[in-house]
Amino acid sequence: GHIVLLTLAAELGGAAKLCAAAVAMNIRVSLGHQMAIGAGLGRLADAGIVDWAETNGALGQVALLAHTLSRAHRIEFTHHLLLPMGSTSRIVPKSDARTAYELYGSSSLSLTHVFSGRRFDKGLAMLLACVRELLGHAEANPRVGVPARPPHPIDRDAVDGLPVRYQLNQEERWTRALKCLLVDLKWLLAWDAAVKSG
């Protein structure tokens, strides 16, 4: 299918802030609601199912982007602490700092996978809550040239009515939910660029 390549970049206001000059993300969106970010976010691609290693790497990029934007704008997440660690990123609820939830999945069919799948789902819902906080901050501080609201509303564990939880979800719906999340992140990056330019 036809692939549209969108490059998103969030430049930080100095390497000293986060020991990095930029966070970049490539989003490929093809027709039919199939998408990939960086290495590949979601489970559907033009050539078939995207493997978990690629999906996990892409989720790590999303976690790093959310973490970077929160630091750049001095936003402390209310309930969660993001631990961006590439394809093994995690998120921790502030109410229980000893429990980390995975932001990576697996194709294993074992009983352990069922338990870890619930942890993955909870981690995704918490990541979405962090993104919702970033979007709320951006909406409360509008910028010229950026639409007043992000394209896809986030409510609890769903983006535009599509759940981000993987278990008991259809892969196409899950992938569409992640695509909507990426479109919201693109909006957030446009807002970030407007803040830094003006």
N, C-alpha and C positions, 0 to 999 in steps of 0.2 A: 504494500500500500504506500500511499503518498505520506511522507514524514515531514513534518514541520519542525525545524530546530530552533528553539528559543534559548538564548544564553542569558542567564541571570547572574548578576554580580553585585555583591554588597561590599563596598570598600569601607574599611574601618578608618576612623579619624586618627591614625598613627599606629605604628607597629607596637609601641609600648603598651597600648591598651589591652591587647589580647595576644601579643607576641605573634601577630600575623598581619600581613598587609591587605589580604582580601579573602573572601569566601566566595567561591564561584560554583554555580550549579548549571548543568545543561539539562533541559527538559525536552524530550522528543515526544511529540504527540502525533499519533497517526489517526486517520479516520476510523470511526467505529469505537471510540472511547478506549483505545488501547494506548498505553503510554509507558514511558520509562524516564527516570531521572538519573543523571550521572551514569552509574553502572547499570541501573534498572530498577525503578520503583514500581511495584505492582506485580501481578503474576501473569499478565497476558502481554504478548508482543507479537509482531507480525509473523515471526518464525515459530510461534508456539508459546509454551509456558516459559517465563523467565525463571531461572533457577534461584534458589534461596540465597546463595552467596551474593548475587547481584542485587537482589531485593534488600538484603541486610546492609550492604554497602550504601545503597541509596538512602535507606532509613537513617543510617549514620550521618549522611550528608544533611538530611533534614534536621536532625538533632543538633548538629554543629551550627547550622544556619540559625536556628531558633536561639541557641545559646549565645552565638555571636551577636545577634541583633539585640538580645536582652542586655548584654554587657555594654554594647555600644550606646544604647539609649538609657542606661542605668535603670533598667526595669528588673526588679527582683520578683520572680514568680511567687505567687501567694502560697501555693500548696505543694510545689514540686521543685526538685533539683535535678537538672539535666546533667548527665555524665556522657558527653559525646566521646566515643571511643571507636570510631570507624564502624566496622560491621558487627561490633559487639557492644554497641551503645546501650546505656541503661538509663532509667529514671527512678528517682527515689521520692517517696512521699515525705514531706517535712514532718508529718505526724509520727512517722516510724522510720527514722534514718537508718535502721539496721536492715531494712527490706528494700532491695533493689529489684525493679521489674525490667525484663528484657525488652529491648526495642529491636529484636531480631527473632526470626522464626526458623522453622525446620520442617523438613518433609518426612520426618520419622513418624511411624505409625504405632509406636509403643505407648503403653499406659503413661509413661513419664511424659510423653509428648502431649497428652491430653492435659496434664497438670501444667506443663510449661506453656501450652497454648493459651490457657486462661491467664497466665502471667503476661504473656505477649499481648493479649487483648487488653488487659488492664494497663499495660505500659503504653499501648497505642492511644487509649482513651486519655491517659495523663499527658501524653505529648500533645494531643489535640487541645487539651485545656491550656497548655502553655502557649500554643499558637493563638488560641482565642484571646488570651491576655495581651499578647503582642498586638493583635488586630484591634482590640478594644482601646489600647493606648494610642494607636495610630488614628482611629476614628475620633478620639477625643482631642486630637491635635491635628486637624485637617491641614492639608497643603494645597496650594494652587496647582492645578494641572493633574491632580490625583482624584479620582472619584471619591465621593464622601464615604462610601461603604465598600467593603470587599465584595467580590462577585458572588461568593457562596457563603451563606450563613452557617455558623457552627453552633450546634445545640447539643450539649452533653457529649455523647460519643458518636455524633454524626455530622457530616459536612453535606449541606444541601439535602438533608434527609437521608443520606446514604451512610450506613454505619461503617466505622473504621475497624470494628472488631472483625478478626479473620475467621474465628471458629463459628460454625453454623451460618456462614455467609457464602454467597456465590462469589467465585473468584472475579467474575466480570463486575459485579456490584462493588466488591472491595477495591478493585483496581480503579473504577470510576470515582469512588470516594477519595482515593489517594490523588487522583488527577485533580479533583476539585480542591483538595488541600494545596496542591502545588500551584494552582491558579491563584489561590488566596495568598500564597507566599510570594508569587510574582507581584501581586498588588502591594504587598508589604514592602518589597524591595523598591518598587516605584516610589512609595511614600518615603522610604529611607533615603533614596537619592534626592528627593525634593527637599528633605530636611537638611541634607548636607550641602546642597547647592544654594540654599537661600536663607 
